[in-house]
């Protein structure tokens, strides 16, 4: 099966540029597509200094939905937005004051890849962080999702001058030999060639995807540094976030636009390609759903994934329901463990083609998080409401659409989300539904 490769190099134009990101693209472009991908054949998409985060999101979403292996080679710089202090990948128009609006939120990358498997999904990154982002990442790590293999480095800001993407250029040079070794070996070979350039960097080499907090600058910091060594499943902070329920599944067709399917004509929200939310739950680093059974399967998600692939949707939901019940007994209905399995079941309803059940489940997750004391602008809360909104857009029965729309409108009063006009969209569509015979 052909693979997909996304070459993304981005950095701001002007004084805010920390690294000559686009300078690596000619070297990568000289590598044969099959070598870049590790597959027999591959489709390559190149993005050089893109201007708009939605344009990058559209390309990333298409790549994530493609069958076969996916490798994303990403070179650029990280900044924090001033409001929520979340990492963003700077794009060409990004300035310190406009990060929130002109840069690509890092968790968008994580969430677009969240339904794929680490066996066929990899991020190779060469990132430079400004001072604020570097402090945040060394303290909290960089959440790349639990089911994406990640290799590369994050470098602190250069003391003077423009930094070079030395790691990515070295990777590209190694690949020009015509052979792509396993990514872990490729990563080690690249680091062996540039020990001075990576001194004091946060080095990423992880099949799960969450990077451990770095130790203070000094020798290069391997991924195993920090609490619990950054090992998936370790009982420490900074592990995969909620909203990553079913590994091993490629993303389904994009969810329908906001507004009930029964009547969405003439609504500008119907353009999904420009929707900055996508179908993404929010990030919430620092939490991992624990397996609720005392002697669970090594990965219960794998069994669920296999059932979905086989069209056994009822069996998949039944298995997830068992884990949810066990989590409730062990940790309580409002625990992160129980909420994780409710999110799994919401996604399973989407895969089963039941938007009513999926919408209802996401509404319940949002209400449970609010009841547990999470703030209305918490990423996981916003994400649950956004996903409920998108699933509402697939409801074709007018009566069900009215029922769920009323509940969604009440919730949108509390959780308006990041995009302006969400509440107005619900109210407008509800008005059309209520006016219909």
LUMMIVEX-535233 format. One record per atom (N, C-alpha, C): x, z, y; residue in one letter. Coordinates in steps of 0.1 Angstrom, whole numbers, plus 5000, padded with zeros to 4 digits. Layout:
N
XZYa;...
//
This chain:
437
500850004988x;500050005000x;500950005012x;500649915022x;501549915034x;501450045042x;502550075048x;502650195056x;502350165071x;502250275079x;502050255093x;503150335100x;503750275111x;504750345119x;504350335133x;504450455140x;504150465154x;505450505161x;505950425170x;507150455178x;506650495192x;506750615195x;506250665208x;507450725216x;507750665228x;508750725236x;508150735250x;508250855256x;507550875269x;508350985277x;508350955290x;508951055299x;508451005313x;508451105322x;507951075336x;508850975344x;508250905353x;509050825362x;509450915374x;510650905378x;511050985390x;511751115387x;511651205396x;512551325395x;512151415383x;510951405378x;510651495367x;511151455353x;511851345353x;512351285340x;513551375335x;513451425323x;514451505317x;515351425307x;514751325301x;515451245291x;515051105292x;516051015288x;515750875288x;515150835275x;513850865273x;513150855261x;513150705256x;512750625265x;512550485261x;513850415257x;514950475261x;516250415257x;516450405242x;515750485234x;515950485220x;515150365213x;514150315220x;513250215213x;514050085208x;514950035216x;515649915211x;516449945198x;516950065196x;517650095184x;516650115173x;515550175175x;514550185164x;513950055161x;513649975171x;513049845169x;513949745160x;515249775160x;516149695152x;516149735137x;515449845134x;515249885120x;514149805113x;514349765101x;513249695094x;512049785092x;510749725094x;509549815093x;509449885080x;509849825069x;509749895056x;510650015056x;511850005062x;512750115062x;512250225071x;511750195082x;511150295091x;510050375084x;509250305076x;508050355069x;508450425056x;509450375049x;509650415035x;508750355025x;507950255030x;507050185021x;507550035019x;506949965010x;507349825008x;507149735020x;506049755027x;505749685039x;505149785049x;505149755062x;504649845072x;504149775084x;503149825091x;502749785104x;503449875114x;504049825125x;504749905135x;504049885148x;503750005155x;503150005168x;504050075177x;504450015188x;505350065198x;504750105211x;504950225216x;504450265229x;505650315237x;505950245248x;507050275257x;506550325270x;506850445273x;506450505286x;504950485289x;504050515281x;502550495283x;502150575295x;501050525302x;500550585314x;499450685312x;498550655302x;497350735301x;497350805288x;496950935288x;496851005275x;495850955266x;494650895271x;493650845262x;494150715255x;495050645261x;495550525255x;496450565243x;497250665245x;498050715234x;497150775223x;496150845227x;495250905217x;494550795208x;494150685215x;493550575207x;494450515197x;495750495201x;496650445191x;497050545180x;497150665184x;497450775174x;496250785164x;495050785169x;493850795160x;493750675151x;494050555155x;494050435147x;495150445136x;496250495140x;497350515130x;496950615120x;496350725124x;496050835115x;494950795105x;494050705109x;492950655101x;493450555091x;494650495093x;495050385084x;495450445070x;495150365060x;495550415046x;497050395045x;497550465035x;499050455032x;499750555040x;501150555038x;501950655045x;502050625060x;502150735068x;502250725082x;503550805087x;504350735095x;505450805101x;505450785116x;505450895124x;505450885138x;506850925143x;507550835150x;508850865156x;508550895171x;508751015175x;508351065189x;509451115196x;509751055208x;510851095217x;510251125231x;510551235237x;510051265250x;510351405254x;509451455263x;509751595269x;508451665269x;508551805268x;507451895268x;507351975280x;506151995285x;505852085296x;504552165293x;504352275300x;503152355299x;502152325310x;500852315307x;499952305318x;499752435324x;499452435337x;499452565345x;498252655342x;497152595337x;495952675335x;495952745322x;496252675311x;496152735297x;497552755291x;498552705297x;499952725292x;500052675278x;499652555276x;499752485263x;500752365264x;501552345254x;502452235254x;501852095255x;502352015264x;501951875266x;503151785265x;502951665260x;503951555260x;503851485273x;504851485282x;504751415295x;504751265293x;503851205301x;503851055301x;504351005314x;504250875317x;504950815328x;504450875342x;503150905343x;502650955356x;502651105357x;503251175347x;503151325347x;504051385358x;503551485365x;504251565374x;504051715371x;504751805376x;504551945373x;503151985377x;502551925387x;501251975391x;500051905384x;500451795376x;499351715370x;499451715355x;500151805349x;500351805334x;499051805327x;498151885331x;496851905324x;496051775323x;496251685333x;495451565334x;496151435331x;497551435332x;498251315329x;499151315317x;499351425311x;500151435299x;499251445287x;499851425275x;499151435262x;499251575256x;498151645255x;498151775249x;498851775235x;499751855232x;500451855219x;499451875208x;498451955210x;497451985199x;496651865196x;496551765205x;495851645201x;496551575190x;497851575190x;498651515180x;498351585167x;498451715167x;498251795155x;496851765149x;495851765158x;494451755153x;494151615148x;494751515154x;494551375149x;495151355134x;496151435131x;496751425118x;496251525108x;495351615112x;495051725104x;494351695091x;493751585089x;493051555077x;493851465068x;495151445071x;496051375063x;496851465054x;497651415045x;498451495036x;499951495040x;500651605039x;502051605042x;502851515033x;502251475021x;502951395012x;503051255018x;502251215027x;502251075033x;502151075048x;502451185054x;502351195069x;503651275074x;504351205084x;505551275089x;505751245103x;506151355110x;506651345124x;508151355125x;508751255131x;510251275134x;510351275149x;510851395154x;510751415168x;512151445174x;512351395187x;513451435195x;512851475209x;512751605211x;512051645223x;512951735231x;512751725244x;513351805254x;512351885262x;512552015263x;511552095270x;512052145284x;511152155293x;511552215306x;511652365304x;512052435314x;512352575312x;511152655307x;509952635313x;508752705309x;508352675295x;508352545292x;508052505278x;509052555268x;510252555271x;511352605262x;511052755259x;510852835269x;510552975267x;509352995258x;508252915261x;507052925253x;507352895238x;508052785236x;508252735222x;509152835215x;510252885221x;511052975214x;510353105211x;509353145219x;508653265216x;507453245206x;506853125207x;505553105200x;505652995189x;506752915189x;506852805180x;506052685185x;506152575178x;505452455181x;504552415170x;503252425171x;502252405160x;502052255158x;502552205147x;502452065144x;501352035133x;500652145128x;499652135118x;500252165104x;499352225096x;499852265083x;500052155073x;499652035076x;499751925066x;500451805071x;501451825080x;502251725085x;503751765083x;504551685076x;505951705075x;506651675089x;507451765093x;508051755107x;509551775105x;510351675111x;511751685112x;512251645126x;513251705130x;513751675144x;514351795151x;514251785164x;514751905172x;514051905185x;513952035191x;513552055205x;514752105212x;515052045223x;516252085231x;515852155244x;516652255249x;516352315262x;516652215273x;516252235285x;516652145296x;518152135298x;518552015300x;519951985303x;520452055315x;521652105315x;522152175327x;522352085339x;522651965336x;522751865347x;522551725342x;522051635350x;521951495346x;520751475336x;520651345333x;519551305324x;520051315309x;519251375301x;519651395287x;519451265279x;520151255268x;520051145259x;519351185246x;518451095241x;517851135228x;518751105216x;519851195216x;520951175207x;520451185192x;519551275189x;519051295176x;518351165171x;517451115179x;516650995174x;517550875173x;518450855182x;519350745182x;520250755169x;520650875165x;521350885153x;520550855141x;519250905141x;518350865130x;518250715129x;518050645140x;517850505140x;519150435135x;520250485139x;521550425134x;521650435119x;521350555114x;521350575099x;520450485092x;519250465098x;518250375091x;518650225092x;519450195101x;519850055102x;520750005090x;521150105082x;521850075070x;520949995060x;519650005062x;518649945053x;518150035043x;518450165043x;517950255033x;517450375041x;516250425036x;515650545042x;515650655031x;516550745032x;516550855022x;515350945025x;515151045016x;514051145019x;514351205033x;513251235040x;513451265054x;514251395056x;514151485046x;514951605047x;516451575047x;516851485038x;518251435038x;518651365050x;517751275055x;518051195067x;518251295079x;517451395080x;517551495090x;518951565090x;519351605078x;520651675076x;521751575080x;521651455076x;522751355079x;522851335094x;521651325101x;521751315115x;522351435122x;521951555118x;522551675124x;524051675122x;524451635110x;525851635107x;526751555116x;526151445122x;526851355130x;526851405145x;525951495149x;525851535163x;525751685164x;526751755158x;526651905159x;526651965173x;527451905182x;527551955195x;526351935203x;525751815201x;524551775209x;523351865205x;523351915193x;522151995188x;522452145189x;523552185194x;523852335195x;522852395204x;522252505199x;521352585207x;519952525207x;519752415199x;518352355198x;517552425188x;516252405189x;515352445178x;515252325168x;515652345156x;515652245146x;514452255137x;513852135135x;512552135127x;512852065114x;512552125103x;512652065090x;511652135081x;510452085081x;509352165075x;508252075069x;507952095057x;506852015050x;505552055055x;505452185060x;504052225064x;503752195078x;504752205087x;504552165101x;504552265112x;504452395109x;504552495120x;506052535121x;506552525133x;507952555136x;508052705139x;509052765134x;509252905136x;509852925150x;509553045156x;510253075169x;511753075168x;512353025178x;513853015178x;514453145182x;515653165178x;516453275182x;517053235196x;517653325203x;518353295216x;519353175214x;519553105225x;520452995225x;521853035220x;522452945213x;523752975207x;523952865197x;524252895184x;524352795174x;522952735172x;522952615166x;521652545163x;520752635155x;519552645159x;518552735153x;517852655142x;518052695129x;517352625118x;515852675118x;515052595111x;513652625111x;513352755105x;514152805096x;513952925089x;514153045098x;514653035110x;514853145118x;513553205124x;513553335127x;512353395133x;511653465123x;510453535127x;509753615117x;509353535105x;509453595094x;509053535081x;509653405078x;510653365085x;511453245082x;510553115084x;509453125090x;508653005093x;508052945080x;508053025069x;507552975056x;506052975056x;505452865052x;503952865051x;503452965042x;502453035046x;501853135037x;502453275040x;503553285047x;504153415050x;503253495059x;503253625057x;502253705064x;502953745078x;502953645087x;503453665100x;502653585110x;502953615123x;502253535133x;502853395133x;502053305140x;502653175142x;502453075131x;501353095123x;501153005111x;499952915114x;499652825105x;498652725108x;497352775114x;496852705123x;495652745130x;494352715123x;493252775127x;492052735121x;491652595125x;490852535117x;490452395120x;491252295112x;491952335102x;492752235094x;492352245079x;491052215076x;490452265064x;490852175051x;490852045052x;490851965040x;492051875039x;493251925034x;494451835034x;494151725024x;494951615026x;494951515016x;493951405018x;493151415029x;492151315031x;492451245044x;492451115043x;492551035055x;491351055064x;491451035077x;490351055085x;489250955082x;487950995083x;486850905081x;486650815094x;485650735094x;485450655106x;485250755118x;485550715130x;485350805141x;483950855143x;483850975146x;482451035148x;481750955159x;480450965158x;479550895168x;479750965182x;479350885192x;479450945206x;478551055208x;478751125219x;477751235223x;476451175225x;475451265222x;474051225224x;473451185211x;472251215208x;471651185195x;471551045192x;471751005179x;471650865176x;470350805178x;469350895179x;467950845181x;467850775195x;468650815204x;468550755218x;469750785225x;470750695225x;471950705234x;472250585242x;471250495243x;471550375250x;471750405265x;472750325271x;473050335285x;473850455289x;474350525279x;475050655282x;476550625282x;477250655293x;478650625294x;479450705284x;478950815278x;479650885268x;479750805255x;478950695254x;478950625241x;480350555239x;481150545249x;482550485247x;483450585241x;483550595227x;484350695221x;485850675223x;486250545226x;487650525228x;488250595240x;487350625249x;487850695261x;487550845261x;487050895250x;486751035249x;487951115247x;488351205256x;489551275255x;489451385244x;488351425239x;488251525229x;488651465216x;488251345213x;488251295199x;487351385191x;487751405178x;487051495170x;487951615165x;488351685176x;489451775173x;489051925175x;489252005166x;489152145169x;490352185177x;490152295184x;491252345193x;492352415186x;493452435192x;494552495186x;494452645188x;494952725179x;494952865180x;496152925172x;497452895177x;498552935169x;498553085167x;499153115156x;499353255153x;498353305143x;497553225136x;496653275126x;496653175115x;496553225103x;496353145091x;495253205082x;494353115077x;493353175068x;494053215055x;493753335051x;494353375039x;493453345027x;494053315015x;493153295004x;492453415000x;491153414999x;490353534998x;490453594983x;490653514973x;490553554960x;491953624956x;491953724948x;493153794945x;494153704936x;493553604929x;494353514921x;493853374923x;494053314935x;493453184937x;494353074932x;493752954932x;494652834929x;495752834939x;496852764936x;497952754945x;497452694958x;496552604958x;496052544970x;494552504968x;493652594971x;492252554968x;491752434976x;492452404987x;492052284995x;492352154987x;493352164978x;493652044970x;492452004961x;491852114955x;490752084946x;489552034954x;489352084966x;488252044974x;488451894978x;489751864982x;490051724986x;489751634974x;490151674962x;489951584951x;488451564948x;487651664950x;486251654948x;485651554959x;486051564971x;485551474981x;485951334978x;487251314974x;487651174971x;486851114959x;486351204950x;485551154939x;484151144942x;483751174955x;482351164958x;481551284954x;482151394950x;481551514945x;481351614956x;480551574966x;480351654978x;479751784976x;478751794967x;478051914964x;479052014958x;479851964948x;480852054942x;481852104951x;482352014961x;483352054971x;482752164979x;481552154984x;480952254992x;480752384984x;480352374972x;480152494964x;481452574962x;482552494960x;483852564959x;484252634972x;484052564984x;484352624997x;483452744999x;482152734995x;481252844997x;481752974989x;482252954977x;482853064970x;483953134977x;484853054983x;485953114991x;485353185003x;484353125010x;483853185021x;483253325018x;482453325007x;481853455003x;482953555000x;483953514993x;485053614990x;485753665002x;485953575012x;486553605025x;485653705032x;484353685032x;483453775039x;483553915032x;483553915019x;483654045012x;484954115015x;486054045016x;487354105017x;487654135032x;487154055041x;487654065055x;486554085065x;485354055062x;484254055071x;483753925076x;482553915080x;481953785084x;482653715096x;483153805105x;483753755117x;485253735116x;485753755104x;487253745103x;487753595103x;488953575107x;489553445107x;489453375094x;489653455083x;489553395069x;488253345067x;487153415070x;485753365067x;485453245076x;485853255089x;485553145098x;486353015094x;487453035088x;488152915083x;487352845073x;486752915064x;486052845053x;484652795058x;484152855069x;482952795075x;483252665082x;484452655088x;484952535093x;485152425083x;485752465071x;485852375060x;484552315056x;483552405055x;482252355051x;481552265061x;481852295074x;481352205084x;481952065083x;483252055080x;483851925078x;483351855066x;483151935055x;482651875043x;481251815045x;480451875053x;479151815056x;479351685063x;480351675072x;480651545079x;481051445068x;481951485059x;482351385049x;481151345040x;480251435038x;479051405029x;478051315037x;478251295050x;477251215057x;476051295062x;476251425064x;475151515067x;475351575081x;475151495092x;475451545105x;474651665109x;473451675104x;472551795108x;473251915103x;473651925090x;474352045085x;475652065091x;476451955094x;477651975101x;477552035115x;476651975122x;476352025136x;475952165136x;475052205127x;474552335126x;475652435123x;476552395113x;477652475109x;478652495121x;478952395128x;479852415140x;479252495151x;477952485153x;477352575163x;477452715158x;477252745145x;477352875140x;478752935141x;479752845139x;481152895140x;481452925155x;480952845164x;481152875178x;480553015182x;479253035178x;478553155181x;479253275175x;479753255162x;480453365156x;481753405163x;482453305168x;483753335175x;483453405188x;482353365195x;481953435207x;481553575205x;480753595194x;480353725190x;481453815187x;482553755182x;483753835178x;484553865190x;484153825202x;484853855214x;485853755219x;485853635213x;486753535218x;486253475231x;487053445240x;486553395253x;486053255252x;485153215261x;484453085261x;485452975262x;486652995268x;487552885270x;488652895259x;488552975249x;489452975238x;489452845231x;490652785228x;490652655221x;489752645209x;489752745200x;488952735188x;487452735191x;487052805202x;485652805206x;485252675212x;486052625221x;485752495227x;485652385217x;486552395207x;486652295197x;485452295188x;484952405184x;483752415176x;482552355183x;482352385196x;481252325204x;481452175205x;482652135208x;482851985209x;482551915196x;482951975185x;482651905172x;481151915169x;480452015173x;479052025171x;478351915180x;478951895192x;478451795201x;478551655195x;479751625189x;479951495183x;479051475171x;478851575162x;478051565151x;476551545155x;476151615166x;474851595171x;474551445174x;475651375178x;475551235182x;475251145170x;475351205158x;475051125146x;473651155140x;472951245146x;471651285141x;470651175144x;469951125134x;469051015137x;467551065137x;467251175131x;465951225131x;465551285145x;464651235152x;464351295166x;464051435166x;463251485156x;462851625156x;464151715154x;464951685145x;466151755143x;467051745155x;467151625161x;468051615173x;467551705184x;466251715186x;465651805196x;466051945193x;465851985181x;466152125177x;467552165179x;468452075174x;469852105176x;470352095190x;469751995197x;470151975211x;469852095220x;468652155217x;468352275225x;469352385223x;469752405210x;470752505207x;472152465213x;472452345213x;473752295219x;473752315234x;472552285240x;472552305255x;472752445259x;472152535251x;472252685254x;473752715253x;474452665243x;475852705241x;476652635251x;476352515256x;477152445266x;477052525279x;476052595282x;475952685294x;477152785294x;477452835282x;478552925281x;479852865279x;479952755271x;481152685268x;481052545273x;481352515285x;481252375291x;482352285285x;483452345281x;484552255275x;485452195286x;486352115282x;487352065291x;486851935298x;485851865293x;485451745299x;484251775308x;484251725320x;483151745329x;481951655324x;480751715326x;479551635323x;479051655309x;479651745301x;479151765287x;477751825287x;477551925295x;476251985296x;475151885301x;475551815311x;474651715317x;474251615307x;475251575298x;474951475288x;473951525278x;474051655274x;473051705265x;471751715271x;471651755283x;470351765290x;469751635292x;470551535296x;469951395298x;469451345284x;470151365274x;469651305261x;468451385256x;468451515259x;467251595255x;466051545262x;466251515275x;465151465283x;464551335277x;465451255273x;464951125267x;464151155254x;464751245246x;464051285233x;462651345236x;462651435245x;461351495248x;460351405254x;460851305261x;459851205267x;459451105257x;460151095246x;459750995236x;458451035228x;457650935224x;456350975217x;456651035204x;
//
